[in-house]
Amino acid sequence: MVPTSYYLVLSAILFSIGVAAFLVKRNIITVFMSIELMLNAVNLTFVAFSRQWHQVSGQIFVFFVMVVAAAEAAVGLAIIIAVFRARNTLNVDQIDLMKL
Amino acid sequence: MHLALFIIFGVFCVAGALNLLLQRHPINSALSLIVVMSSLAVLYLLLGAEFLAAAQVIVYSGAIMVLFTFVIMLLNAGKEERTHGSRLAYIAGFPGAAALLGILTFVFLSRGGDFGQARLGEYIVTTSDLSRVLFRDLLLPFEVTSVLILIAILGAVALARKEH
């Protein structure tokens, strides 16, 4: 028997680590991976609440998040390959053409 | 039993996520993210989401992470170097994330009595339950996602192609 709040705290920990990694990491692929980590943390919250209120719709939502994450990963990695071809670097500090 | 499994795989999750944060080489981060996602699949099973546990292993730790490791090896990504911007991110990033964690944990634990307990095997969503909702009530969104996947495939091919 585990309180549902423990699952929520675990997903909060994972989300915060994802936020920290997103801000601290300089490699564009690792930044992208920390976004996936945050999506996973939110998915855990959805499943925990789905069990809590006995609603299937929470799990349906996780299913759609997975589909969108798969599409996002495919397009994002293609963009990363295109950026690497154009600028020959993966460091986000050197990819700052749109910065003021 | 439930608590022991939760603690074991929760520790795996947090350790993998911390390893993702601390490693400087992207391939090590990718491998630790696979650990996080596989342990999350076990947690989904504990919460009675059997279809999502299988989908988590197949889609996330299978397909998506293979794509990530493939791109890391294709681009021959090396260790990341520290720059001026990253020092600023260290100063601002860690306190911000810690504050977020503190607020969320405080809210969840102080309202923890409203949520109740998760018992093993008390509520199981089988694949047929899930598909009944998905193919009857939510057929249109499901079909729209297939169009989304198709567009994503075309976009990925168009973006990654070498231009002449």
Interface residues (C-beta under 8 A of the other chain):
Chain A: M1 V2 P3 T4 S5 Y6 Y7 L8 V9 L10 A12 I13 L14 F15 S16 I17 G18 V19 A20 A21 L23 V24 K25 R26 N27 I29 T30 F32 M33 S34 E36 L37 N40 N43 L44 V47 A48 S50 R51 Q52 H54 V56 S57 Q59 I60 V62 F63 F64 M66 V67 V68 A69 A70 A71 E72 A73 A74 V75 L77 A78 I79 I80 I81 A82 F84 R85 L90 N91 V92 D93
Chain B: H2 L3 F6 G10 C13 V14 A17 L18 L20 L21 P26 S29 A30 L33 V36 M37 L40 L43 Y44 L46 L47 G48 A49 F51 L52 A55 Q56 V59 Y60 A63 I64 L67 F68 V71 I72 L74 L75 A77 E80 E81 R82 T83 H84 G85 S86 A89 Y90 A92 G93 F94 G96 A97 A98 L100 L101 L104 T105 F108 L109 R111 G112 F115 G116 Q117 A118 R119 L120 Y123 V125 D129 L130 V133 L134 L138 P141 T145 L148 I149 I151 A152 I153 G155 A156 V157 L159 A160 K162
